[in-house]
């Protein structure tokens, strides 16, 4: 969370140089399993926030492109039906040109598939956070182990790995469509 310091995040000498990980800050060194769980939960929540923001952006972009394409297609069809007016025919031609442009832009940016990708990532991050919160809540403080946290952390890394791999696959598909 902004402005909140995580356990072990203090820099030597008490200086905070922008919140980045410094080689000598001891982040993660000597943390108890509970402190490590809190740190991991924060990272999971940050990943979830990232996916949520991207999902919203891609959803808006995909929807706007689809709506604009539909409106322009319908408008150009109706306007072309009014062939007695030259100004209307010119406007219809412009609408058809814009539909063609939007039809080319949507596959390039692939907003819809990226939107769905972020929806899935957000679900997986939320599920992981729930599992970690349950693990911490249902395990006595002296019984929580790093082995239990390693499984959660492995799943966290798998989410980011899958997200990155899928993102690159989508970009490769877009790149082949452009050629």
N, C-alpha and C positions, 0 to 999 in steps of 0.2 A: 504494500500500500504506500502511496506517496507520503514522504515525510516520516514513515515509520521505519525504525531500524530493526533488522532481523538479528537474531542471536548470532554472535560471532562476526558482525559486520563492522565493528569498530576498527578504524585504522590505527596503527601504532602511532602514539603521540596525540591521539584524540582528534586528528584532522579528518574531515570528510571531503574528499576531492572529487565531488560529483557523483558519488554513489557507485562508481565502477569497481570492479574487482581488482584489487591491487595485489601484486605478488606477495607482499609481506603482511597482509591484513588478517590472515588466519581464518578466513571464511571457511567454515566446514571443519576446521581442525578442533578436535576436542568437544564437539557438540554431543549432547546426550541424545538418545534416540528420539525423545519428545521434541527437542529443539530441531533436530534434523527433519522430523515429520512436519513441523511448522514451516520450515524453510521449503520443503518439497511441496507442501500444500500451497504456499504462496506462488511458487513457480507454476504449478498446475493452474491456479486461478489466473495468472498472467497469460498463460497460453489460451485459456478459455476466453479471456477478454479480447485477445488478438483475433481469435477465430470469430467471435461475435461481431466485432467491428468490420472485419472483412466480409462476413456473411451479409451484413446489412448493406454495405457498399455494393457488393456484387448483385444482390437482390434488386436494389434500386436501379442499377445500370441495366440488368437484364429486362426488368419490367418496363423501364422507360423506352428502351430500344424496341421492344415488342409492341408497346402501345403506339409509339410514333410510326412504326411501320404499318400497323393496321389503319391508323387514322389517315396517313398519307395515301395508302392504297385505296381506301374507300373514297377519299376526297377526289383523287385523280380519276377514278372510275365515274363518279357522279359528274364531275366537271367535263370530262370527255363526252358525256351524253349531251351536254349543252353546246354543241358544235357551232351554233350560230354566232357565238361571241368569241372573238379572237383573243381577248384578254383572258378569258376563262381557259381557252385551249393552252395558252402560254403558262398559266398557273398549273394546269394539269400536267403539262410536260415537266415543270419544275418539281412537282410532287413525285412523279414517276422517277425522276433523277435522284431525288432524296431517298426514295424507297430502295433504289438500287444501291446507293451509298450505304444505307443502314444495313441492308442485306449483306454487304461485304464486311462491314465493321463488326457485326455480332459474332460471326465465326472467328474473326481475328482475336477479339478479346475474350471470347468464350465465357462470358459472364455467368451464364446459367450453370454450367458444370462447376465453375469455381464457387458459386453460391452454394450448391449442393455439397461440395467438398468441405466448405467451412461449416455447414450445418452438421455434417458428420463429425468433424473435428471437435466442434463445440460439444456435441453429445458425448464423445469419448472423454474429453477433459472433465466434463461435469460428472460423468460416471466414475472416473478415477478419483476425483475430489471426494465424492460420496464414499467410495470404498476406503480411502485414507482416513476420512473423518470417523467412519465406523470403526476401523481398526484401532485408532487412537482412543476412541471413547470406550471400546469394549475390552481393552487390554490394560492391565495394571501398569503403572508407571515403571516399575522395576522389571516387568516382563516384556516390554516392547523392545524388540531387537532390530539391529541393522539388517539382518537377513530378511525380516518382514518388510522393511522399508526398501530393500534392494528390489524386491518383486514389484513394488509400486513404481519405483524409479525406472525399472526396465520397461514397464508399460508406458510410462511418461515418454521415454525416449522413442518407443515404438510409434506412438502417436505422431511425434514430430517427424520421424523417419518416413512413415506412411504419407503424411501430409506433403513433405518435400518431394518424395518420389512421384506421387500422383500429380502434384503441381507441375513437375518437369514433364511428365507424360502428356499432360494437357497442352503444355507449350509446344512440345514436339509435334503433336497433332495439328495445332494451329499453324506451326511453321510449314508443315507439309501441305496444308491447304493453301498457303500463300503462294507456293511455287507453281 
